Amino acid sequence: MTFSVEKEDGIKELDIPEQEIFTSVAKEALLFTGCPYECEISLTLTDDVRIRELNKEYRGVDKATDVLSFPMLEFDSPGDFSGVEEDSPDCFDPENGELILGDIVISTDHVLAQALEYGHSVIREYAFLIAHSMLHLQGFDHMEPHESVIMEKAQEDILDRLDIRR
């Protein structure tokens, strides 16, 4: 598995083991769905200015957000990897055979502010945003009320398995 973290210059530091937490939450999210592949996922840590630019460019929303997900695959149903090799052979890295699942961008400004606002640790907020985004990369969404219930439960289950609580 390849889980890479890139920190942009000038961001607020989280003072936590970003790579270690990313790896553990990403692996747990893949186990949660039963993903049958070794995966490649990148995480970029940025600030509110840059994430606002990305949010405007890719979603048409001109405001900063906490996390953005850029999935490489489309799923018929969340976490259903059947047919990936046939439908999306170009999503596999030819050098290592890993499934390129997608990219995650997190604003460290939002991580710090939301941890304070919600009264939990920076680790918990960071892990939550990774779990949330990992589910998006695997086809989960929260646009409809029933989808939101499923996704919220999945996020909590992933974090509970890692003993990361509020």
C-alpha positions in Angstrom: 0.0 0.0 0.0 1.2 3.5 -0.8 -0.2 6.3 1.4 1.7 9.5 0.9 1.4 12.8 2.7 2.5 16.1 1.2 2.6 19.2 3.4 2.3 22.5 1.5 4.6 25.4 2.6 3.3 27.8 5.2 0.5 25.7 6.6 -0.4 25.5 10.3 1.3 22.6 11.9 -0.8 19.9 13.5 2.0 18.6 15.7 0.7 15.1 15.4 2.1 12.0 13.5 0.3 12.8 10.2 1.7 10.0 8.2 1.1 7.3 10.9 -2.5 8.4 11.5 -3.2 8.6 7.8 -1.9 5.1 7.2 -3.8 3.6 10.1 -7.1 5.3 9.2 -6.8 4.6 5.5 -6.0 0.9 6.1 -9.0 0.6 8.5 -11.3 2.3 6.0 -10.2 -0.2 3.3 -10.7 -3.1 5.7 -14.1 -1.8 6.6 -15.3 -2.0 2.9 -13.4 -5.2 2.2 -11.4 -3.6 -0.6 -9.6 -6.5 -2.3 -6.7 -4.4 -3.6 -3.5 -2.9 -2.4 -4.2 0.9 -2.9 -2.4 4.1 -3.6 -3.8 7.2 -2.0 -2.3 10.7 -1.6 -3.1 13.3 1.0 -2.2 16.9 0.7 -2.2 19.1 3.8 -3.0 22.7 2.9 -4.5 25.9 4.3 -7.9 27.6 3.9 -6.8 29.8 1.1 -5.7 26.9 -1.2 -8.6 24.6 -0.3 -11.0 27.5 -1.1 -9.4 27.8 -4.5 -9.7 24.0 -5.1 -13.3 24.0 -3.8 -14.2 26.8 -6.2 -12.4 25.2 -9.2 -13.7 21.6 -8.8 -17.1 22.1 -7.0 -18.1 25.6 -7.9 -18.3 26.5 -4.2 -16.4 29.7 -3.3 -15.5 29.0 0.3 -13.0 27.1 2.3 -13.9 23.6 3.5 -12.3 21.1 5.8 -11.6 18.3 3.3 -11.9 17.5 -0.4 -11.9 14.1 -2.0 -10.9 13.3 -5.6 -11.9 9.7 -6.3 -10.5 7.9 -9.3 -13.4 5.4 -9.6 -17.1 5.5 -9.9 -19.0 2.9 -7.9 -22.4 1.4 -8.7 -22.8 1.0 -4.9 -20.5 2.2 -2.1 -17.6 0.0 -1.4 -18.4 -2.5 -4.2 -15.1 -3.2 -6.0 -16.5 -5.8 -8.3 -15.7 -5.1 -11.9 -13.0 -2.6 -11.2 -10.3 -4.5 -13.1 -12.5 -4.7 -16.1 -14.2 -1.3 -16.0 -11.2 0.8 -14.8 -7.9 -1.0 -15.8 -6.2 2.4 -16.2 -6.7 3.0 -12.4 -3.9 0.5 -11.6 -0.4 1.7 -11.3 1.6 -0.2 -13.9 4.7 -0.2 -11.8 3.4 -1.6 -8.6 -0.1 -2.9 -9.5 -1.8 -0.9 -6.8 -5.2 0.6 -7.4 -5.0 4.3 -7.5 -8.0 5.1 -5.3 -7.7 8.9 -5.4 -6.5 12.0 -3.6 -7.5 13.8 -0.4 -6.9 17.4 0.5 -7.3 18.6 4.1 -7.1 22.1 5.4 -5.0 22.2 8.6 -6.7 25.5 9.5 -10.0 23.7 9.6 -8.6 20.7 11.5 -7.4 23.0 14.3 -10.5 25.1 14.4 -12.9 22.2 14.3 -11.1 20.2 17.0 -11.4 23.3 19.3 -15.1 23.9 18.2 -16.1 20.3 18.8 -14.1 19.9 21.9 -12.0 16.9 20.9 -8.4 16.3 20.0 -6.6 17.3 16.8 -5.9 13.7 16.2 -9.6 12.8 16.4 -10.5 15.6 13.9 -7.7 14.7 11.5 -8.6 11.0 11.7 -12.3 11.8 11.2 -11.6 13.8 8.0 -9.5 11.0 6.7 -12.2 8.4 7.4 -14.8 10.7 5.8 -12.7 11.2 2.7 -11.7 7.5 2.4 -15.4 6.6 2.3 -15.9 9.2 -0.5 -13.0 7.6 -2.4 -14.9 4.3 -2.1 -18.2 5.6 -3.4 -20.0 6.7 -0.3 -21.8 10.0 -0.2 -24.1 12.0 2.1 -26.3 14.0 -0.2 -29.4 12.2 0.7 -30.6 11.6 4.3 -30.3 7.8 4.0 -26.8 8.1 2.6 -25.8 10.4 5.4 -26.9 7.9 8.0 -24.9 5.1 6.4 -21.8 7.2 6.0 -21.9 8.6 9.5 -22.2 5.1 11.0 -19.3 3.9 8.8 -17.1 6.8 9.9 -17.8 6.1 13.6 -17.2 2.4 13.1 -13.8 3.0 11.5 -12.7 5.4 14.2 -14.1 3.1 17.0 -12.0 0.2 15.6 -8.9 2.4 16.0 -10.1 3.5 19.5 -10.2 7.1 18.3 -13.0 8.8 20.1 -14.4 12.2 20.9 
